[in-house]
Amino acid sequence: MQLTTLRDAFVAQIKAEGFKPRLPPPTIVMDNPPSYGNYEDGKNVLHIAVSSALTPEQQSRFSRMAARMGKGLAGEQEFEEGIHHWVFVHELGHWWQACGHKTGGTNHYAVEYGANRIAAAYWRLKEPAFMQRTEEKMTQLHATMPNPVPEGQVKEKYFDANYEQLGPTPGYI
């Protein structure tokens, strides 16, 4: 119910800005996609992870992340913020891109970066404190990960060339 409300608020905001989506709001399927969220533009379906379908390893990953961030959140809360807020709206960004025929092709970096920009704009407008927490979390997370891009390569080109292999890995983030 919360995700339907969030989806409808996202679509309402697009309409309030004077745009008319060419697609109906996506159908929400709660399952456990490998990347925690996925928008299928051919079917207009948004897959999003549900905490009850997480493996023990995935649940542990969210608990460790919550502890590392030191904000007093439990793993379940970290999951809710990270997946049902950020990833969900990021995937709605892909829906909005599909409304404008801006999906597909081989420029994966631009598509993913664009969906992040859409999600960030939405959260900055609707819940700036959440966006601030997300920025802090991503900055901390980024600082702890090794750079997956080989020396001398351009990150955008590397991402596009290795998109399928990166999948839902820290290198993808």
Rosetta silent file (secondary structure, phi, psi, omega in degrees, C-alpha in Angstrom):
SEQUENCE: MQLTTLRDAFVAQIKAEGFKPRLPPPTIVMDNPPSYGNYEDGKNVLHIAVSSALTPEQQSRFSRMAARMGKGLAGEQEFEEGIHHWVFVHELGHWWQACGHKTGGTNHYAVEYGANRIAAAYWRLKEPAFMQRTEEKMTQLHATMPNPVPEGQVKEKYFDANYEQLGPTPGYI
SCORE:     score description
SCORE:     0.000 S_00000001
   1 L     0.000  -42.309 -179.431    0.000    0.000    0.000 S_00000001
   2 H   -63.290  -38.487 -179.314    2.840    2.428    0.885 S_00000001
   3 H   -70.080  -36.186  175.546    4.564    1.836   -2.442 S_00000001
   4 H   -63.280  -42.172  178.065    1.337    2.431   -4.357 S_00000001
   5 H   -62.758  -43.231  179.125    0.897    5.700   -2.463 S_00000001
   6 H   -65.300  -43.785  177.660    4.501    6.693   -3.235 S_00000001
   7 H   -58.438  -46.875 -177.967    4.103    5.768   -6.914 S_00000001
   8 H   -65.765  -35.435  176.816    0.906    7.806   -7.162 S_00000001
   9 H   -66.843  -38.934  177.869    2.549   10.798   -5.429 S_00000001
  10 H   -61.809  -47.768 -179.968    5.465   10.602   -7.893 S_00000001
  11 H   -65.148  -40.971  178.377    3.082   10.570  -10.871 S_00000001
  12 H   -61.433  -37.418  178.800    1.018   13.390   -9.346 S_00000001
  13 H   -66.171  -39.937  176.775    4.167   15.492   -9.002 S_00000001
  14 H   -59.890  -45.084  179.858    4.994   14.959  -12.670 S_00000001
  15 H   -67.279  -37.366  178.494    1.501   16.097  -13.598 S_00000001
  16 H   -63.782  -26.702  178.072    1.723   19.065  -11.203 S_00000001
  17 L   -82.090   -0.514  175.584    4.849   20.154  -13.090 S_00000001
  18 L    96.364   10.882  179.673    2.750   20.287  -16.269 S_00000001
  19 L  -100.269  155.483  178.193    3.764   17.011  -17.896 S_00000001
  20 L  -123.919  106.506  179.385    1.468   14.270  -19.163 S_00000001
  21 L   -60.811  139.696  178.956    2.905   10.751  -18.913 S_00000001
  22 L   -84.864  -11.804  178.721    2.310    8.669  -22.029 S_00000001
  23 L  -114.861  150.502  171.750    2.190    5.473  -19.949 S_00000001
  24 L   -69.517  161.501  175.961   -0.079    4.577  -17.058 S_00000001
  25 L   -53.687  143.802 -177.158    1.655    4.241  -13.685 S_00000001
  26 L   -68.464  149.799  171.442    3.602    0.982  -13.603 S_00000001
  27 E   -70.981  137.307 -179.899    2.225   -2.132  -11.978 S_00000001
  28 E   -99.211  125.567  175.534    4.165   -2.894   -8.788 S_00000001
  29 E  -117.797  119.515  179.974    5.354   -6.467   -8.265 S_00000001
  30 E   -93.774  109.982  179.821    6.900   -7.203   -4.902 S_00000001
  31 E  -145.253 -147.737 -179.658    9.466   -9.940   -5.330 S_00000001
  32 L  -137.513   70.677  178.700   13.225  -10.118   -4.938 S_00000001
  33 L   -65.181  151.873 -176.847   14.996   -8.992   -8.107 S_00000001
  34 L   -54.452  -33.206 -178.449   18.806   -9.300   -7.966 S_00000001
  35 L   -97.516   13.845 -179.562   19.256   -5.517   -7.939 S_00000001
  36 L    72.031  -16.493  177.152   16.411   -5.014   -5.408 S_00000001
  37 E  -160.322  147.078 -179.714   14.462   -3.105   -8.048 S_00000001
  38 E  -160.234  132.189  175.012   13.890   -3.290  -11.785 S_00000001
  39 E  -104.834  124.473  176.684   11.590   -1.526  -14.230 S_00000001
  40 E   -99.232  101.926 -174.962   10.501   -3.554  -17.270 S_00000001
  41 L   -69.787  -28.703  177.944    9.521   -0.955  -19.832 S_00000001
  42 L   -65.478  -26.937 -178.904    8.099   -3.503  -22.285 S_00000001
  43 L  -110.430   -8.518 -174.494    5.585   -4.609  -19.661 S_00000001
  44 L    54.107   50.615 -179.453    5.326   -1.377  -17.640 S_00000001
  45 E  -124.966  133.521  176.438    6.062   -3.351  -14.477 S_00000001
  46 E  -109.340  114.061  176.252    8.207   -2.217  -11.569 S_00000001
  47 E   -90.037  134.949  178.083    9.733   -5.076   -9.566 S_00000001
  48 E  -139.577  142.553 -178.765   10.816   -4.176   -6.039 S_00000001
  49 E   -68.310  149.027  174.324   12.308   -6.316   -3.299 S_00000001
  50 L  -118.992  136.196 -172.240   10.257   -7.218   -0.280 S_00000001
  51 H   -59.875  -32.687 -178.880   12.087   -7.750    3.004 S_00000001
  52 H   -68.420  -17.153  179.022   10.398  -11.090    3.696 S_00000001
  53 H   -95.063   -2.084 -179.460   11.935  -12.492    0.480 S_00000001
  54 L   -69.827  144.931  173.815   15.501  -11.476    1.363 S_00000001
  55 L   -73.090  161.183  174.969   18.029  -14.195    1.971 S_00000001
  56 H   -56.399  -35.664  178.016   19.737  -14.252    5.389 S_00000001
  57 H   -64.337  -43.070  178.493   22.880  -12.904    3.686 S_00000001
  58 H   -65.347  -41.869  177.850   20.948   -9.968    2.229 S_00000001
  59 H   -60.844  -41.378  178.853   19.288   -9.253    5.594 S_00000001
  60 H   -64.255  -37.908  178.900   22.705   -9.313    7.221 S_00000001
  61 H   -60.491  -41.825  179.293   24.043   -6.898    4.585 S_00000001
  62 H   -70.333  -35.362  176.808   21.365   -4.339    5.515 S_00000001
  63 H   -65.997  -43.349  178.005   22.064   -4.804    9.229 S_00000001
  64 H   -63.427  -41.009  179.738   25.801   -4.267    8.668 S_00000001
  65 H   -64.328  -42.093  178.905   25.119   -1.201    6.556 S_00000001
  66 H   -61.723  -42.672  179.218   22.836    0.241    9.242 S_00000001
  67 H   -65.538  -41.036 -179.025   25.507   -0.336   11.900 S_00000001
  68 H   -64.256  -35.614 -177.972   28.225    1.179    9.678 S_00000001
  69 H   -75.100  -21.908  173.801   26.181    4.331    9.068 S_00000001
  70 L    62.914   30.298  179.953   25.792    4.858   12.816 S_00000001
  71 L  -103.532    9.176  177.965   22.420    6.591   12.636 S_00000001
  72 L    79.050   12.398  178.753   20.673    4.187   15.008 S_00000001
  73 L   -84.784  148.978  172.134   18.688    2.452   12.261 S_00000001
  74 L   -86.310  166.531  179.453   17.972   -1.263   12.301 S_00000001
  75 H   -56.517  -40.060  179.649   18.594   -3.386    9.214 S_00000001
  76 H   -63.312  -40.847  178.267   14.880   -3.360    8.376 S_00000001
  77 H   -67.112  -39.549  177.176   14.807    0.452    8.500 S_00000001
  78 H   -61.501  -41.716  176.587   17.918    0.609    6.326 S_00000001
  79 H   -60.463  -48.502 -178.378   16.169   -1.670    3.836 S_00000001
  80 H   -58.467  -47.829 -179.809   13.043    0.518    3.845 S_00000001
  81 H   -67.292  -45.645 -175.670   14.995    3.726    3.245 S_00000001
  82 H   -72.631  -40.291 -174.213   17.402    2.257    0.744 S_00000001
  83 H   -98.624  -54.919 -175.086   15.037    0.067   -1.231 S_00000001
  84 H   -78.474   -7.928  172.867   11.454    1.223   -0.706 S_00000001
  85 H  -109.333  -67.278 -173.465   12.430    4.877   -0.876 S_00000001
  86 H   -68.595  -57.827 -175.401   15.561    5.347   -2.968 S_00000001
  87 H   -62.085  -41.408 -179.365   15.570    2.319   -5.305 S_00000001
  88 H   -58.970  -47.958 -179.439   11.802    2.454   -5.800 S_00000001
  89 H   -70.914  -33.044  172.973   11.851    6.101   -6.898 S_00000001
  90 H   -58.046  -45.474  179.398   14.978    5.429   -8.993 S_00000001
  91 H   -67.229  -34.763  172.223   12.984    2.729  -10.818 S_00000001
  92 H   -62.857  -30.999  173.929   10.074    5.166  -11.196 S_00000001
  93 H   -61.059  -37.944  176.116   12.681    7.375  -12.850 S_00000001
  94 H   -66.654  -37.346  174.900   13.145    4.610  -15.436 S_00000001
  95 H   -59.730  -45.874 -179.907    9.362    4.579  -15.931 S_00000001
  96 H   -63.448  -37.979  175.031    9.471    8.337  -16.533 S_00000001
  97 H   -61.587  -41.678  178.798   12.343    7.826  -19.000 S_00000001
  98 H   -63.497  -34.423  176.456   10.204    5.204  -20.788 S_00000001
  99 H   -60.731  -30.745  179.659    7.403    7.772  -20.988 S_00000001
 100 L  -100.728   13.010 -179.091    9.831    9.940  -22.956 S_00000001
 101 L    57.893   39.120 -177.963   11.262    7.061  -25.026 S_00000001
 102 L  -115.030   41.456  177.222   14.644    7.514  -23.294 S_00000001
 103 L  -124.482  173.106  177.809   15.442    3.905  -22.419 S_00000001
 104 L    81.366 -172.030 -179.655   17.289    1.103  -24.110 S_00000001
 105 L    79.823 -165.165 -176.002   20.389    1.326  -26.224 S_00000001
 106 L  -111.205    2.308 -179.697   23.930    0.944  -25.013 S_00000001
 107 L   -91.112   65.856 -176.983   24.318    4.166  -23.029 S_00000001
 108 H   -61.910  -37.980 -178.209   23.578    2.497  -19.698 S_00000001
 109 H   -59.093  -47.631 -179.048   25.523    5.081  -17.721 S_00000001
 110 H   -62.958  -39.491 -179.766   23.357    7.956  -18.973 S_00000001
 111 H   -66.848  -46.439 -179.420   20.149    6.022  -18.302 S_00000001
 112 H   -68.566  -42.223  178.017   21.155    5.031  -14.754 S_00000001
 113 H   -62.771  -40.429  177.389   22.589    8.449  -13.954 S_00000001
 114 H   -61.438  -43.447  178.224   19.409   10.013  -15.301 S_00000001
 115 H   -64.309  -36.786  175.635   17.229    7.836  -13.066 S_00000001
 116 H   -64.497  -40.865  179.483   19.387    8.837  -10.077 S_00000001
 117 H   -64.618  -39.565  177.666   18.961   12.508  -10.976 S_00000001
 118 H   -63.797  -46.187  179.515   15.178   12.065  -11.215 S_00000001
 119 H   -62.499  -43.976 -179.712   15.083   10.321   -7.821 S_00000001
 120 H   -63.150  -42.198  179.008   17.296   12.968   -6.228 S_00000001
 121 H   -62.541  -42.534  179.937   15.148   15.796   -7.618 S_00000001
 122 H   -61.734  -49.555 -176.503   11.991   14.139   -6.327 S_00000001
 123 H   -69.629  -33.914  176.386   13.370   13.569   -2.820 S_00000001
 124 H   -62.060  -35.465  179.271   14.932   17.033   -2.593 S_00000001
 125 H   -76.406  -45.330 -171.632   11.479   18.452   -3.299 S_00000001
 126 H   -88.921  -36.553 -176.214    9.405   16.062   -1.176 S_00000001
 127 L  -151.144   77.372 -175.895   11.671   15.076    1.710 S_00000001
 128 H   -56.945  -34.423 -179.654   14.970   16.991    1.828 S_00000001
 129 H   -64.878  -39.175  176.310   16.066   15.321    5.078 S_00000001
 130 H   -63.490  -43.282 -179.694   15.805   11.883    3.452 S_00000001
 131 H   -63.786  -38.712  177.306   17.817   13.098    0.470 S_00000001
 132 H   -61.954  -45.089  177.636   20.475   14.503    2.800 S_00000001
 133 H   -61.510  -40.453 -179.738   20.734   11.139    4.613 S_00000001
 134 H   -65.192  -42.752  177.632   20.966    9.359    1.270 S_00000001
 135 H   -61.287  -44.878  179.007   23.758   11.648    0.084 S_00000001
 136 H   -62.223  -43.276 -179.964   25.679   11.080    3.324 S_00000001
 137 H   -62.310  -45.671 -179.629   25.160    7.327    3.087 S_00000001
 138 H   -66.473  -36.952  177.519   26.340    7.186   -0.521 S_00000001
 139 H   -63.637  -45.730  178.330   29.385    9.325    0.270 S_00000001
 140 H   -63.358  -45.759 -178.295   30.341    6.998    3.149 S_00000001
 141 H   -62.832  -44.519 -179.402   29.668    3.887    1.085 S_00000001
 142 H   -60.852  -38.726 -178.514   31.636    5.204   -1.888 S_00000001
 143 H   -67.066  -23.130 -177.271   34.636    5.992    0.323 S_00000001
 144 H   -92.350   -7.143 -175.637   34.819    2.371    1.545 S_00000001
 145 L  -104.594  141.140  174.801   34.771    0.727   -1.892 S_00000001
 146 L   -70.645  150.405  178.318   37.685    0.262   -4.236 S_00000001
 147 L   -72.708  119.728 -178.735   37.337    1.910   -7.621 S_00000001
 148 L   -79.487  -10.036 -176.286   36.358   -0.849  -10.101 S_00000001
 149 L   -81.578  120.760  178.987   37.400    1.217  -13.126 S_00000001
 150 L   -59.171  146.830  179.132   40.842    0.181  -14.393 S_00000001
 151 L   -50.066  132.704  176.083   43.497    2.883  -14.447 S_00000001
 152 L    87.009   -4.828  179.244   43.273    5.039  -17.541 S_00000001
 153 L   -99.008  152.318  179.017   39.698    4.104  -18.456 S_00000001
 154 L   -86.695  128.824 -173.635   36.739    6.487  -18.509 S_00000001
 155 H   -57.573  -40.322 -178.582   34.077    5.484  -15.969 S_00000001
 156 H   -63.532  -44.956 -179.576   31.138    6.076  -18.339 S_00000001
 157 H   -68.084  -40.040  178.458   32.657    3.942  -21.101 S_00000001
 158 H   -62.761  -45.509  179.353   33.714    1.241  -18.639 S_00000001
 159 H   -59.491  -47.874 -179.209   30.200    1.127  -17.122 S_00000001
 160 H   -61.430  -42.830 -177.821   28.565    0.875  -20.558 S_00000001
 161 H   -71.497  -25.925 -174.569   30.944   -1.867  -21.709 S_00000001
 162 L  -117.448   17.977 -174.058   30.609   -3.886  -18.482 S_00000001
 163 H   -53.001  -49.432 -177.136   26.989   -3.166  -17.533 S_00000001
 164 H   -65.063  -36.935 -179.428   25.810   -6.787  -17.591 S_00000001
 165 H   -74.701  -30.991 -178.103   28.801   -8.035  -15.568 S_00000001
 166 H   -68.639  -40.844  177.661   28.532   -5.298  -12.941 S_00000001
 167 L    42.230 -147.840 -179.353   24.935   -6.207  -12.080 S_00000001
 168 L   -86.601   61.506 -178.414   24.014   -5.520   -8.467 S_00000001
 169 L  -113.073  165.754  173.863   27.605   -5.320   -7.201 S_00000001
 170 L   -56.996  -31.328  177.671   29.499   -2.646   -5.309 S_00000001
 171 L   -62.789  -32.647  177.659   31.223   -1.833   -8.605 S_00000001
 172 L   -65.390  -44.159 -179.871   27.838   -0.930  -10.053 S_00000001
 173 L   -60.838    0.000    0.000   27.210    1.542   -7.241 S_00000001
